[in-house]
């Protein structure tokens, strides 16, 4: 009875060896290799795209368009919370990651770094 099973056992062993050799010949990528390309854009590109869609008409691409209500956006010195609050209102239908990308994009073109939040506010 064992003699009838020998070819099947040998076939299973052979398949296991082939599988192991395939795995061994394709090691996982090392950290020095770039990650595979993905469909997601870097936050700055995404933030810029979203900003231009919703805010570019009044503020221009880099926030340098003068406004009737005051200086251009890029010359103001808002706190990070003020920027985030404005973005949350204007982009309420977007994800947290998309809103964070817009905040990061706005911070990238401000002429001064965002002020820390005032604890008395």
N, C-alpha and C positions, 0 to 999 in steps of 0.2 A: 504494500500500500504506500509506503514511503517512496518507493521508486517512481510511482505515478505523479507524485507531488514535486519531485526534484526539478523538472523543467520549469514549473511555475515559480518555485522559490528562486531559482536562478534568474528568471526573467524579472522578478521583483527586485532582486539584489542589483541587477544590471541597471534597471530604471533608477534606483536610488543613487547608484554611483554616477550615472549620467547627470542627474539633477544636481548632485553635489558639485560636480565639475563645472556645471554651468554657473552655479552660484559663486564658486571660487574664482571663476574667470571674469566676473563682473563685480568687483568690490564696490562698496558704497562710495559716493563722491566724498572727496576730502574737503575740509573747510576752505582750502585755498581756491577751489573751483567756484566759479560764479554760480549762483542759484539759477535754476531753469527760468526761462522767460515766462512771465505771467500776463494775464489780461489787465491787471490792476495798474493804474498809473501812480507814480510817486505822489505823495500828498501835495507837494507844491504845484505840480501840474494839474491835479484834480482841483485843488483850491483855487488856482488861477482860472480854470475853466468855469467853475461854478460862480466865482466872483464876477467874471465878465458877463455871464448870462443874466445875473440878477442885479448887479451893482454897477457894471461898466458904463451904462448909459449916463448916469449922473456923476460917477467918480473917475471915469476913464480907467485904462488898464493898470496904472500904477498909483491910483488915488491922487493924481496931481491936478485934477480939474477944479478950478475955483467954484465955490458954491455961494448962492445968495445968502445962505444961513451962516456963513463963516469961512474960515480958511479951508483949503483942500484937505482931504482926509490924511494924506501923507505928512502934513505939517502939524497935525494935532498930536496931543500927547495923552491918549486915552489909557486907562488901566487895562490890564489883560481881561479883567472881569467885564469892563464896559464893552470891549470888543466882542467878547463871548456872548454877552447879553444881546447886543445888536444882531449878531449872527444867528443866535437861537430864534429871535423873532422873525428875521427875514428868511431863514432856511428851516422853519419848523417842520417842513415835510421831508427833510433830509435826515440821514443817519448821523449818529454822534461822530463817526469817523469823517464823514463829509463836512460836517460843521467844523470839526477840529482842523481839517485841511484848509478851509476858508480862513479861519482865525490865523493859522500859521502863514498863509499867503499875505494877509493884511499886515501882520507883524513884520514880514520880510521887506515891505516897502516904506514903513514908517521911518521918518528921518531921525526920530528919537526912539529909544527903547520904550516899550509900554511901562507906565508907572506902576509901582506896586499898589495893590488895593489899599485904600485908606480904611483903617480899622474902625473909624468913627462913622463910616457910611453904613 
